[in-house]
Amino acid sequence: MKTNSNNGSSWGNPSNEIDIKAIRKFNSFLRGFNSCLEMAHVILAASILLSLILIFINADFIDLITNDGTNSMCIINGKTGEINYVFQN
């Protein structure tokens, strides 16, 4: 029984040829891709941090939505104490 013939597929058989140019080119591609992903990670982390800082600096957690039992709902601005919007249900 012949198991290692050359007229069939080479699937599962080790290759005797090693293409150094292809390996170097692929390694170079992976290094560049890794650098791009690292830069994207830094940019994403910085933008999330900046967004959270801006949200907490500009947020007003005292705004109230009041309902007095009528069809109108009022939104009171926490910075000025005035009623900004009145919605009719």
C-alpha positions as CSV (number, residue, x, y, z in Angstrom):
1,M,0.0,0.0,0.0
2,K,1.5,3.3,-1.1
3,T,0.6,6.2,1.2
4,N,2.9,9.0,0.1
5,S,2.4,9.5,-3.6
6,N,3.2,12.6,-5.6
7,N,0.2,12.5,-7.9
8,G,-2.3,13.3,-5.2
9,S,-2.8,16.1,-2.7
10,S,0.0,17.3,-0.4
11,W,-2.6,17.7,2.4
12,G,-1.1,16.6,5.7
13,N,2.4,16.2,4.3
14,P,5.1,18.6,5.5
15,S,6.4,21.0,2.9
16,N,10.0,20.8,2.0
17,E,10.1,24.4,0.7
18,I,10.1,27.4,3.0
19,D,9.4,30.7,1.3
20,I,11.4,33.2,3.3
21,K,10.2,36.2,1.3
22,A,6.5,35.3,2.0
23,I,7.2,34.8,5.7
24,R,9.0,38.1,6.0
25,K,6.3,39.9,4.0
26,F,3.6,38.3,6.2
27,N,5.6,39.2,9.4
28,S,5.9,42.8,8.2
29,F,2.1,42.9,7.5
30,L,1.4,41.6,11.0
31,R,3.7,44.2,12.6
32,G,2.0,47.0,10.7
33,F,-1.4,45.7,11.6
34,N,-0.4,45.3,15.2
35,S,0.8,49.0,15.3
36,C,-2.5,50.1,13.8
37,L,-4.5,48.2,16.4
38,E,-2.4,49.6,19.2
39,M,-2.9,53.2,17.9
40,A,-6.7,52.5,17.6
41,H,-6.7,51.2,21.2
42,V,-5.0,54.4,22.5
43,I,-7.3,56.7,20.5
44,L,-10.4,54.8,21.6
45,A,-9.4,54.8,25.3
46,A,-8.5,58.6,25.1
47,S,-11.8,59.5,23.4
48,I,-13.8,57.4,25.9
49,L,-12.0,59.1,28.8
50,L,-12.5,62.6,27.3
51,S,-16.2,61.9,26.7
52,L,-16.7,60.7,30.3
53,I,-14.9,63.8,31.6
54,L,-17.0,66.1,29.5
55,I,-20.2,64.4,30.5
56,F,-19.5,64.8,34.2
57,I,-18.3,68.4,33.9
58,N,-21.2,69.6,31.8
59,A,-23.9,67.4,33.4
60,D,-26.6,68.9,35.6
61,F,-28.0,66.2,37.8
62,I,-30.5,68.5,39.5
63,D,-32.9,68.9,36.5
64,L,-36.4,67.8,37.6
65,I,-39.4,66.6,35.7
66,T,-42.5,67.4,37.7
67,N,-46.1,66.3,37.3
68,D,-48.7,68.1,39.3
69,G,-51.6,65.8,38.3
70,T,-52.7,67.9,35.3
71,N,-52.0,67.2,31.7
72,S,-48.9,69.4,31.8
73,M,-45.4,68.2,32.7
74,C,-42.8,70.7,33.6
75,I,-39.0,70.5,33.3
76,I,-37.1,72.6,35.9
77,N,-33.6,73.7,35.1
78,G,-31.3,73.0,38.0
79,K,-28.8,75.8,37.2
80,T,-31.3,78.7,36.9
81,G,-34.3,77.3,38.9
82,E,-36.7,78.3,36.0
83,I,-39.2,76.2,34.2
84,N,-37.8,75.6,30.7
85,Y,-40.4,73.4,29.0
86,V,-44.0,72.6,29.6
87,F,-45.4,69.5,27.8
88,Q,-49.1,68.9,27.2
89,N,-50.1,65.3,27.4
